[in-house]
Amino acid sequence: MSITHPGGYEGKGAKMLKWKIDIWQALQDAGENIYTLKKSGKIGQQTAKYLKAGQTNISLKTLDAICEILDKQPGDLLEYKSL
């Protein structure tokens, strides 16, 4: 699962962040959904929708919340790969 770089480049040697796991499934397995994430204030509704779509264009605050919820380190969740 991935999203193109915000600058839109996909040229030779371009790299991007990709989820190592199905992040939305992991959040659901932890008992979370769009409503509970929004209600708790951990992750906003729009950001939750981005996560559900598998997008990696998230803030560090969101990454911190995901790591807390899943009890994981960022390196457990994301990898930096060539396209």
Number of C-alpha atoms within 10 A of each C-alpha: 13 14 14 17 14 8 6 8 10 13 9 8 8 12 15 18 20 21 19 13 14 14 21 19 14 14 19 11 11 12 11 16 18 19 13 14 19 16 12 10 11 17 21 17 17 11 18 22 15 15 22 16 15 18 19 20 18 12 10 10 11 17 17 15 16 20 16 12 16 14 12 12 13 14 11 12 18 17 14 12 11 13 14
